[in-house]
Amino acid sequence: MGGFIDVHCRMCGYEQTDLGYGHGKKHWPQLVLFHCVNCRTIGSQWVHEGESPSCAHCYHEPVDVLDAAGPTLDCPRCDEPLILERREADWE
């Protein structure tokens, strides 16, 4: 019901690994991917229904929620397309 994603940028070397996304047997809470414009990172954060996520790195609010199933993500540092490696996983 979820998975992990690793992101890597060939241009600037930005990298994040083991970013979780998805939800458990119930729809809430969800683990969402986010992009923080304040510290220029991508991360994941648990979010409950009706809540807005904050950055897990610098605690900045709000952050942009990303589509983990989308075909591409852009690097938060240089805006070039990231290399995505998705892994399906069962976690709760």
C-alpha positions as CSV (number, residue, x, y, z in Angstrom):
1,M,0.0,0.0,0.0
2,G,3.0,2.1,-0.2
3,G,6.5,2.2,-1.3
4,F,9.9,3.9,-1.2
5,I,11.5,6.2,-3.7
6,D,15.1,7.2,-4.2
7,V,15.9,10.4,-6.1
8,H,19.2,11.4,-7.7
9,C,20.2,14.4,-9.8
10,R,22.9,13.9,-12.5
11,M,23.4,17.6,-12.9
12,C,24.1,18.8,-9.3
13,G,24.4,15.5,-7.3
14,Y,21.4,16.1,-5.1
15,E,20.2,12.8,-3.6
16,Q,17.6,11.5,-1.1
17,T,17.0,7.8,-0.4
18,D,14.3,5.7,1.2
19,L,11.6,8.3,1.0
20,G,8.3,6.6,2.0
21,Y,4.9,7.2,0.4
22,G,1.4,5.8,0.6
23,H,-0.9,4.7,3.4
24,G,-1.7,1.7,5.5
25,K,-4.9,-0.4,5.5
26,K,-6.8,2.8,6.3
27,H,-6.6,5.8,4.0
28,W,-5.4,8.1,6.8
29,P,-2.8,9.0,7.9
30,Q,-0.8,9.1,4.6
31,L,2.9,9.3,4.0
32,V,3.4,12.0,1.4
33,L,6.3,13.3,-0.6
34,F,7.0,17.0,-0.4
35,H,9.2,19.7,-1.8
36,C,10.3,22.5,0.5
37,V,11.1,25.8,-1.3
38,N,12.7,27.1,2.0
39,C,15.5,24.5,2.4
40,R,15.3,23.2,-1.2
41,T,14.8,19.5,-0.3
42,I,12.5,16.7,-1.1
43,G,11.3,14.6,1.8
44,S,8.4,12.5,3.2
45,Q,6.1,13.3,6.1
46,W,3.0,11.6,7.8
47,V,-0.1,13.7,7.3
48,H,-3.5,13.2,8.9
49,E,-6.8,14.1,7.2
50,G,-7.3,17.8,7.0
51,E,-3.7,18.6,7.9
52,S,-1.1,20.4,5.8
53,P,2.4,18.9,5.9
54,S,5.4,20.9,7.1
55,C,9.0,20.3,6.1
56,A,10.6,17.4,8.1
57,H,14.0,19.1,7.6
58,C,13.4,22.8,8.5
59,Y,9.8,22.7,9.7
60,H,8.8,25.4,7.1
61,E,5.0,25.5,6.3
62,P,3.5,25.0,3.8
63,V,5.3,22.7,1.5
64,D,4.4,21.5,-2.0
65,V,3.0,17.9,-1.9
66,L,4.4,15.8,-4.8
67,D,2.7,13.0,-6.7
68,A,4.8,9.9,-5.9
69,A,3.2,8.0,-8.8
70,G,4.0,10.8,-11.3
71,P,6.4,10.1,-14.1
72,T,8.9,12.8,-13.2
73,L,10.1,15.0,-10.4
74,D,12.4,18.0,-10.7
75,C,15.5,18.6,-8.6
76,P,14.8,21.0,-5.8
77,R,18.2,22.6,-6.2
78,C,18.8,22.9,-10.0
79,D,15.3,22.2,-11.5
80,E,16.6,19.4,-13.7
81,P,14.7,16.1,-14.0
82,L,15.6,13.7,-11.2
83,I,16.4,10.0,-11.7
84,L,13.7,8.1,-9.8
85,E,14.0,4.6,-8.4
86,R,10.7,3.3,-7.0
87,R,10.4,0.2,-4.8
88,E,7.0,-1.3,-3.8
89,A,6.9,-2.2,-0.1
90,D,4.5,-3.4,2.6
91,W,4.9,-1.2,5.6
92,E,2.7,0.1,8.4
